[in-house]
Amino acid sequence: MFTDVVGYTALTERDEAAAVRVRAQHRDLVRTLVEQFEGEVIDSTGDESLSIFPSALRGVDCALALQGALRSYPDMRLRIGIHLGDVIRRNGEVVGEGVNVAARIRPLAEPGGICVSEPVYQMVRSRAHVKAHALGAQSFKNVSTPLAVYALAVSDAEPARPVPRRRRLLWVALASVLVLVAVIALNRSAILAWVALTAPRYFSHPIEQKIGFAQTSDGVRIAYATTGQGPPIVNVLGWATHIEGGFSSPLYDAAGLLPMSSANHLFVRYDGRGFGLSDRDVKDFSLDARVRDIEAVTDALHLDRFGIYAMSAGGLAAIAYVARHPERVSRLVLASTTAAAARPGQSPGFDRILRALPLFETDWQTPAVTNIMVDWVAPTANDVQRRVLGEFFRRSGSGVAIAGFFRALTEVDVSEQARQITVPTLVIHARDDQPVPIEAGRALAALIPNVRFEVVEGGHLEGTGGSPDVRGRIIKFFDEDSSGAASASPK
């Protein structure tokens, strides 16, 4: 993988001090991310860098992460070129056809873009998060035959620009007319769901987040996001997460838990293994594996002491983590969770999910199949809410991952670990929660010595933080710890 800073020579002539700063930022960013993706920086001099990786996918994912990270560096834009080929190490350098072609491909990339060769594209084309369009066969100096090149889609790499007010009003008016016509002519709930999912991309001003990647002790790459500054709170979910496009992402939570949590705290979210931006091709969803996800993220951010806010199935992993690392956790919130997942035969609703797992593995992207999960999680949702929730579920991960997660969940019981918890703990549960009945919340609270138990109105989604009342109680609980986690920002 070759990178270079766009316009660096002109910047040097115009502002040498700024050029020196950009060069240092480029070097630090490349070294940090290449290491996280198991790569090795071979050379990083001036405005260029050369890195090698153990696989094409690692190189591509690193390039995408680089361009995404540049949203925090408005003065720096990169071109990136990637090729898959043999290299030879010689006297601390790498040479060979792979290096030569990658260097030739790089100038074809647009500023802020990524170009890859045909061999790289063939290795990564099946990955859902990799989008590309062909640039055709290209001839390169010292390369005997033309080589097909592809440009990867990195539309999220640049910061969003504010839309002028007149243009915004025009878009609003046009969208309103189209929606009105569509609602009359087509399925009303489908159109309203489409608006709910699409409008935030054009009209919202979401809170900014910084995305990074951590690697677990068993080699799984975990994507995490941070917002705000202050005493850290780590949010632990079970599944159905996507830190960029999920229901708790800045795109859709611009007025909810995220800004409230980030106002006076460093708020950390992450996609568990198998979901969102984290590695999806994994098979181990055991309790130990999910605790390793928490360990990897908190270690990558150098968090010595922090609060944990765990919801739903994430609560079991959080309880196990606190039992293992009590010295690192200042306060714990367990929202709509339990000490032991239901076993087969204990819950009719959960049994239906278990029976549907083979169907999830083959037809998860089919709305009728996803709705089996929607009916269980949100039985009182209207048709629009069902469509929106189903879309979030489908975005979060594959049906294979969903099935693997729930099969592993049936074997988890952290009752003994819950008895070991000594940190101040808030167990909060919704009165009408059906996936995790309130009796499970009461039983969990009875196990923890230093606990406060609060009942709130609503169902499972409200109990996990979907209502303003619950969000307010959770943040108030963390703010009571005036001597808790020290102020921190991601490193």
N, C-alpha and C positions, 0 to 999 in steps of 0.2 A: 504494500500500500504506500503510494506516494501522496504527500500533501504539499500544497504551497499556499502562501498568503496572497490573495488577490490585491494588486496595486501596491505591493510593498516597495518597489523601487521608487515609484512616484512619491509615496509617503516619506521615504528617506530623504528625498530632495526637498520636500516641503516642510517636514517637521521631524528632525532626526530623533529628538527625545521621544516623540510618539511612536516612531518606528522601533526604537529600542524596547519600549513597553510592549508593543504588539508582538514583537519577536519573542520576548520572554513569556508572554501569555500563551502564544502558540506552542512553544516548547513544553511548558508545564501541562497544558491541556492534553497535548498528544501523549506525553509520557504517562499521565494519570489514566487516561482511558485505554490506551493500548495495553497497559499492565492489567487492567480490570478484565480485558477480553483475552487474556492469556497470550498476548503478543509480546514482541520484543522490538524496541526502537533501536535500529541499527545505526542511524545517523540523524541528527537534528541540528543542522547548522544553518545560519541565516534564516531565510523564510521558508525552508523546505524540511521535510522529514521523510525517512524511509523506514518502514516497519514490516516485520514478517509475522505470520500467524500460523497456528497449527491446522486451521481449516479455513475454507472460503467463507463459511457462514460467520465465523468469528471476525474475520476481516470486514465483511459487509456490515455486520451489526456494530462494529466499532466505528466505521465510517458514518453510519446513520446517527450514532450517539454523538459523534463529534459535531456534525452539522446541527443536531438538535441543541447541543450545549451552547452553541454560538448565539443563541437567543440572549444569553447573559453577557455577550461580548459584541455590542453593536458596532464597534470599530473594526472588527475582524471578519473577513470572509475567506473561505477556503475553496480550493479546487482539489478533488481527490480522485485518484486513479487506482484501480485494483486489477491485478491479473493473477491467475493461478498457473504456476510453472515451477520448474526446477531452479534452485539457486545453489551456489557453491560458496561456502565460507572460506575466506582466505585472508589471513593477517588482520582479523577483526572486521573484515568487510564481507558483504555478500555480493556476488556477481552472477551473471548468467542470463538466460533468455527471459526468465520471469521478471527480473529487475528491469531489463531493457524495455520490455513491452509495457509494464506498469508505468514507467516514466513517460513513454510515448502516449499512453492513453490519457494521462492526467490533463494535458492542455485542452482536450476535447470537452471537458466538463464546464458547464456554465459556472459563473461565480456562485458559490454556495451549493454546488452540485457534486454529484458522484458519477463517474463512468466506470463500467466494468467490462471485462472481455467476455467473449462467448463461453469459455470454460467456467468462469465464475458464475455467470448467469445460469448455466445449466445446473450448477450445484445448489443454487438458492432459489430457483424459480418457484418451487412448490411451497415456499414459506409464505404464510398469509400476509405477513407484515412487509414483504418485499414486493414493491411495484416498480415496473420498468417499462421503457419503450425503446424500440430498436433504432439505432442511428445508422444501421447498414454496415457493409463491409468497409473497412478502413485500411489503407496502406501505410506502413510505417518504415522509417529509415532503418536499414540493417535487419529487417524482417522480411523473409523471402516471399511469403504469401499474405494476401489481405486477411484481416481478422474482423469478425463481427463485433460491434461494440454496442453496449446498452447504457442508457442513462437511467439511474434510479430516481424514483420520486422522493423528494425530500421537501415537500410543500410546507411542513411544519418547522423547517429549520430557521426561517426568518421571523422576526417579531412582527405581529400583526400591526398594520398601520391603521390609525383611526380613519373612519369614513367621514368625509365632509358632511356637515349637517344637511345641506340640500340634497345631496346624493342619498343620505340615509333616509330622509323623508320620502324620497322617490321610491326607494326600495321597499319601505314599509307600505306605501300606498299600493304599489304593484303587487306585493305579496298578499296584501289584504284582499285585493280584487280576485287574485288567483285562488286564494283559499275559499273565498265566498262562492266562486263558480264551482270549484271542486267539491265543496261540501254539498252543494245542491245536486250536482251531477253524479257524484261518486259516493263511496262509502264514507259517511261522516266520521266515524271513529278512526278509520285508517288515515284520513287526511289530517285530523287533529293530532294523531300520534306522530305522523311525519313532521308536522310543524313543531311539535315539542322536541323532537330529536334534531331538527335541522336549524331552526331559528337561532339557537345560541351561537352557532358558528358565525353568524353575520351581525347579530345585534347586541351580543353580550360583551362585557368587559371583564373577563374572568380574572381572578387573582393569579399572579405569576407564581410558578413553581419551578424549582430546580430539580432536574432528574439525574440520577446517578445509578451505578450498578455495583453490586457487591457479589462476591462469590462465596458460596457455602463451603464447609469443610469436605462435602462430598461432590464438589465441582459443579454445582448448579448456580447459574447466574440469576440474581434477584434484582429486579428494578425497583428503585425507591424514589420518592419525591419529597421535597421539603418546602415548607412555606413558613414565613414569619421568623421571629427571633424571640428568645427568652428561654425559660425553663422548658426542657423538651418533653413532649408527649408523643409516644409511639402508638399509632393506631394499628391494631391487629384484627384483620378480617379473616374469615375462613376461606371463601371462594368467591366467584362472581366479581372479581376486581379487575379494573383497568385504570391505571393512574392517569392516563391521558384521555380516554374516551368513555369511562365508566360513570355510573350515577353519582359517585362521590368525587369525581374529577373536577378541576376548576371550571371546565366547560359547562357543567350542569349544576354545580354547587356554589355558584357565585354569591348566593345570599343565604347559605345555610351553615352547616357545621364548619366548613373549611375556613371561611373568613373569621368566624367567631373563635375558633381554636387558634388561629394564627395571629390574632390581634396582640396577644401578650405572651405567646409561646412559640417555640420552634416545633411545628407540627409535622410529624413524619408518617408517611403512608408508604405502603409497598405492595407489590403484586406477589402473592405467594407462588411457590413453584407450580408450574403448569398453567399459569393464568396471566392475562394482561401482557405486559412487556417482558416478563421474566421468561426464562427458558420453559418452553411448553412440552418438549419431548422428554418427559420424565415419567417414571413409573412408581417412585417411592413417595407416598403421601402419608406415611406413618407419623405418629406423634413426634418421634425423635427427629424426623426429617423436617417437620414444620417448626420445631424449636430451633433447628439449625438455621432456618430462614431468618428468625428474629435475631439470633446471634450474629449472623453475617451483616445484617443491616446496621445494627447498633454498633458493632465493631468498626464497620467502614466509616461511620460518622463520628467515631471516637466519643461516644456518649458514655460518660462514667456513671451518671445517675439520672434517672428519668422516670416519668410516669407512663403507665400503660393503660390505654383505653381499648379494650377488646370487646368485640360484638359477635353474637351468634356463635358459629362453630369456631371462630378464632379464640374464644374464651378458653377452650381446653388447652390449646398450645400456650396461651399466655399464662395460665395457671402453672403448667409444667415449667415454663421458663422462670417464673418468679420463685418457685420452689428450688430451682437449681442455682439461681443467681439473686438471692434476696438482698445482697449488699448493693445491687445496681438499681433497684426499683424503689422509688419514693412513695408512689401511690398507685392504686390499681382500681380501675373501673371495669366491671363485668356487666355488659348490657345484653339482656335477653339470651342468656347462655345457660349452660348446665355443666355438671361435673361428669356426666356420663351420657353419651349419645344413646338413643333408643336402640334396643336390640330387636332383631326380627321377631315379630309377634307381639311387641309391646305397644305399638301405635299404628292404627289403621292407615293414617296419612303417610307415615314414614314407610310402612310396608309397601304402599303403592309406589313410592319413589324407588325402593329397592327392586321391585318387580320391573320397573321401567328402565333400569340401568342398561340392559342389553340394547334397548331401543335408543337410548341416549347415544350409545357408542356408534350406531349406524345412521341415525337420522336427527341428530341434535339440532341442525340448522333449520329443520322444518318447524314452523310455528306451532303446529298441533302437538308436536312432541315437547317443545320448550314449555308449552302451556301446562303440561303436567306439573312441572316445577313451579310455575307461576301460581297455579291453583293451590299448591301447598303453602307457599310462602306468603301469598297475599290473597286469601280466599274471598275477601270482600271488595277487591279492586274492580273498578268499572272497566269497560272494554278498552278505552283509551289507555288507562293505566296498565292494563294487562299487555297491550301491544308494546308499550314503552319498556316495561320491565322485561318482557321477553327478548327485546332487542339487546338490552344490556347484558342479559344472561348469555346470549349468543356471541356477543363481542368478547366476553370475558375469557372464554377458553373453549376447547373442543369437548365433544361429548365423551370422548375417551378419558379426558382429564376429570370431568365431572364424575364419571362412574368410578374411576380409581379413587378419587377423594372420598366419596360416600362409602365405598366398600371398606376403606381403611378406617373411616369414622366409627363404624359399628363396633370396632375393637377397642375404642378409647374409653378409659375410665381414670379420671384424675382425682378421685375422692381423697386418696391418701395425700397427694400433693397439696390439695386444698387445705387440709388440716395443718399443714406446715407453714402456711402463709401468715406472716406477722405484720406486714405493712398495712397501713390504713386502706380499707377496701370498701368500695361502694358497689353493691349488687342492685341493679335496677332492672325491673321487669314489667312488661306490659300485661295488663289484666286479661286481655283477650288474645294473647299470643297462642296460635295454634301449632306451629312447628315445634316450639319449645314452651309447653304449658307452664303456667305460673307456678304450679307445684314443683317443677324442676328448679325454678329460681329460688323458691323458699328452701328447698333441700340443700341447694348449693350454699346459700347464706348461712345455714345452720352448721356447715362444716368449718367455716372460716372464723377464727377467734376475734379479730379486730375488724368487725364488719358493720356496715350500715345498709339496711335493706329498704328500698323504696319501690312502691307500686305506682305505675303511671297508666294513663288511659290509652287505649288503642291496641293494635295488633303487633305483629313481629317487627315490621319495618319501623313503626313509631317507637317501639322500645329500644331499637338499636341506635336511635339518634335521628329518626326521621321527623320528629316534631320539635318545635321551638322549646317546649317545656322540658323535654329530655335533654336537649343540647345545653340549655341553661343550667340544669342541675349538674351535668357532667363538668362543665367548665368551672362552676362555682366550687365543686369538690376539689378540683386540682388547685384552684387559687387559694384554698384554705391552707395549703402547705407553704407557708411563707419561708420556711427554712429548708425546703426540699431541693429539687434539682437546680444546680447552678445554671446561670444563663449560658446558652450555647448557640453556636451557629455551625452549619455543616462545614467540614474541612475537606 
